[in-house]
Amino acid sequence: MRDVFLNHDFTRVEHYKGILDEAGIPSFVRNESSLNVLTQMPDNTSLPALCVTNDEDYDRAIEVLRAFIQTPESTGPDWKCANCGETVPGNFDSCWKCGTARAT
Ligand SMILES: [Zn+2]
């Protein structure tokens, strides 16, 4: 198994899992409850993660998600993640790949 996508927004992680399901790529979500019970803030040590069950599906999963992400309704210019260098669509406020927040 291998992490494909990490994000503090669990809804988004689940959404991406649905996309992989449709593409026929076995995957699962771990760290589903990442909210710190005391602060109600995301606990960055355990972000919800979308994982492919089989490592050999990793590249295909990335391609499928990237194709999905890069398709429609971008509301602003793409930006580049300061952490991993991935190009992120303007309507994302954190890197789709590694979860790093957009630099302001
Ligand atoms: Zn990144």
Residues whose N, C-alpha, C, O or C-beta is under 5 A from the ligand:
A	BS01	ZN	C81 N83 C84 G85 E86 C95 K97 C98 G99 T100
